Amino acid sequence: DAYYKVLSNGDVTYLKPSSKDITNVTVPNQVKKGKFLFKVIKVSNNAFRNCGNLKWAVIGKNVRVFGEYVFAKAYNLKTVRVLGYGFKSGKVTNAFVKAGKKSKLTVKLPGNKVDEYQKLFTGEGKLNGKVEAA
């Protein structure tokens, strides 16, 4: 129920859901096409932009990059659970701009990454909400 793009290294980017009317989404660790398995390593720019009914999202453990404005204007978004560990500076820029309602969005992270990712997600990612351990 989503669109993907194969990258030159053989991994894939999650482009967008098949419908903007989704209420929840899981970006998988990998996808299968025929006999082949591809790791999902990125969520594309604007992937969930204007998904007004989206309430929660789970981001697979292989994702290391959020494109810009991934969750922009997903005003009803309440929870994003991030399973991966590889986010670095420059890889979450503006991902959470205008996501959720008035600081009600919670991003749940692997416990040992909360301190590191809090600054990254609220700073570069423009998260107007809280970060906590999953």
SULVENUR-V725630 format. One record per pair of residues at least 24 apart in sequence whose C-alpha atoms are under 10 Angstrom apart, sorted by the first residue. I is the first residue (numbers start at 1). J is the second residue. D is the distance in whole Angstrom. If there is no record, write none. Layout:
BEGIN
I	J	D
I	J	D
END
This chain:
BEGIN
1	25	10
2	27	9
2	47	10
3	47	10
4	31	9
4	40	9
4	42	10
4	43	9
4	44	9
5	40	9
5	42	10
5	44	9
6	38	8
6	39	10
6	40	9
7	38	10
7	40	10
7	41	10
10	36	10
10	37	9
10	38	7
10	39	8
10	40	10
11	37	9
11	38	5
11	39	5
11	40	6
11	41	7
11	42	9
11	62	10
12	37	10
12	38	6
12	39	6
12	40	5
12	41	6
12	42	7
12	43	9
12	44	10
12	63	10
13	38	10
13	39	9
13	40	6
13	41	6
13	42	5
13	43	6
13	44	6
13	45	10
13	63	9
13	65	9
13	66	10
13	67	10
14	40	7
14	41	8
14	42	6
14	43	5
14	44	6
14	45	9
14	47	8
14	63	9
14	66	10
15	42	9
15	43	6
15	44	5
15	45	8
15	46	8
15	47	6
15	48	9
15	67	10
15	70	10
16	43	8
16	44	7
16	45	9
16	46	8
16	47	4
16	48	6
16	49	9
16	70	9
17	47	7
17	48	7
17	51	9
19	48	10
19	51	8
20	47	10
20	48	7
20	49	8
20	50	7
20	51	5
20	52	7
20	53	8
20	54	8
20	74	10
21	50	9
21	51	6
21	52	7
21	53	6
21	54	7
22	48	9
22	51	7
22	52	8
22	53	6
22	54	6
22	55	9
22	56	10
23	51	8
23	52	8
23	53	5
23	54	4
23	55	5
23	56	7
23	57	9
23	76	9
23	77	9
24	51	10
24	53	8
24	54	5
24	55	6
24	56	5
24	57	6
24	58	8
24	77	9
24	79	10
24	80	10
25	54	8
25	55	9
25	56	7
25	57	5
25	58	6
25	59	8
25	80	10
26	56	9
26	57	6
26	58	5
26	59	6
26	60	7
26	80	10
26	81	9
27	57	8
27	58	6
27	59	5
27	60	5
27	61	9
27	62	10
27	63	8
27	82	10
28	58	8
28	59	7
28	60	5
28	61	8
28	62	8
28	63	9
29	59	8
29	60	5
29	61	6
29	62	5
29	63	7
29	83	9
29	84	9
30	60	8
30	61	9
30	62	8
30	63	10
39	63	8
40	64	9
40	65	10
41	65	7
41	66	9
41	84	10
41	86	10
42	66	6
42	67	7
42	91	9
43	67	6
43	68	9
43	70	7
43	92	10
43	95	10
44	68	7
44	69	9
44	70	7
44	95	10
45	69	6
45	70	5
45	71	9
45	72	10
45	94	10
45	95	8
46	70	4
46	71	7
46	72	7
46	73	10
46	95	8
47	71	7
47	72	9
47	95	10
48	72	7
48	73	8
48	74	7
48	99	10
49	73	6
49	74	6
49	75	10
49	95	10
49	96	10
49	97	10
49	98	9
49	99	9
50	74	5
50	75	8
50	98	10
50	99	9
51	75	8
51	76	9
51	77	9
51	99	10
52	76	6
52	77	8
52	99	10
52	100	10
53	77	8
54	78	8
54	79	10
54	100	9
55	79	7
55	80	9
55	100	9
55	105	9
56	80	6
56	81	8
56	105	9
56	106	10
56	107	10
57	81	6
57	82	8
57	107	9
58	82	6
58	83	7
58	107	10
58	108	9
59	83	6
59	84	8
60	84	6
61	85	7
61	86	9
62	86	8
63	87	8
64	88	8
64	91	7
64	92	9
65	89	10
65	90	9
65	91	5
65	92	6
65	93	9
65	95	10
66	90	9
66	91	6
66	92	5
66	93	7
66	94	9
66	95	6
66	96	9
66	125	9
67	91	7
67	92	6
67	93	7
67	94	8
67	95	6
67	125	10
68	92	7
68	93	6
68	94	5
68	95	5
68	96	8
68	97	9
68	125	8
69	93	8
69	94	5
69	95	4
69	96	6
69	97	6
69	98	8
69	99	9
69	125	9
69	126	10
70	94	8
70	95	5
70	96	7
70	97	8
70	99	9
70	125	10
71	95	6
71	96	5
71	97	7
71	98	8
71	99	6
71	100	9
71	127	10
72	96	6
72	97	5
72	98	5
72	99	5
72	100	9
73	97	7
73	98	5
73	99	5
73	100	8
73	101	9
74	98	7
74	99	5
74	100	6
74	101	9
75	99	5
75	100	4
75	101	6
75	102	9
75	104	10
75	105	9
76	100	5
76	101	6
76	104	9
76	105	9
77	101	8
77	104	8
77	105	6
77	106	9
78	103	9
78	104	6
78	105	4
78	106	6
78	107	8
78	129	9
79	104	9
79	105	6
79	106	5
79	107	6
79	108	7
79	129	10
79	130	10
79	131	10
80	105	8
80	106	6
80	107	5
80	108	6
80	109	9
80	131	10
81	106	8
81	107	6
81	108	5
81	109	6
81	110	9
81	131	10
81	132	10
81	133	9
81	134	7
82	107	7
82	108	6
82	109	5
82	110	7
82	133	10
82	134	8
83	108	8
83	109	6
83	110	6
83	134	9
84	109	8
84	110	7
84	113	10
85	109	9
85	110	7
85	112	9
85	113	7
85	117	9
86	113	10
87	113	10
87	116	10
87	117	8
87	120	9
87	121	10
88	116	9
88	117	9
88	120	8
88	121	10
89	117	10
89	119	10
89	120	7
89	121	9
89	123	10
89	124	8
89	125	10
90	120	9
90	124	7
90	125	9
91	120	9
91	121	10
91	124	9
91	125	9
92	120	7
92	121	7
92	122	10
92	123	9
92	124	6
92	125	5
92	126	9
93	120	9
93	121	8
93	122	10
93	123	8
93	124	5
93	125	5
93	126	8
94	121	9
94	122	9
94	123	9
94	124	6
94	125	4
94	126	5
94	127	8
95	121	8
95	122	10
95	124	8
95	125	5
95	126	7
95	127	8
96	121	8
96	122	8
96	124	9
96	125	6
96	126	5
96	127	5
96	128	8
96	129	9
97	122	10
97	124	10
97	125	7
97	126	5
97	127	6
97	128	8
98	126	8
98	127	8
98	128	8
99	126	9
99	127	7
99	128	8
99	129	9
100	127	9
100	128	8
100	129	8
101	128	9
101	129	9
102	128	7
102	129	8
103	127	8
103	128	5
103	129	4
103	130	7
104	128	8
104	129	6
104	130	8
105	129	5
105	130	7
105	131	9
106	130	5
106	131	6
106	132	7
107	131	5
107	132	6
107	133	8
107	134	9
108	132	5
108	133	5
108	134	5
109	133	5
109	134	5
110	134	6
END
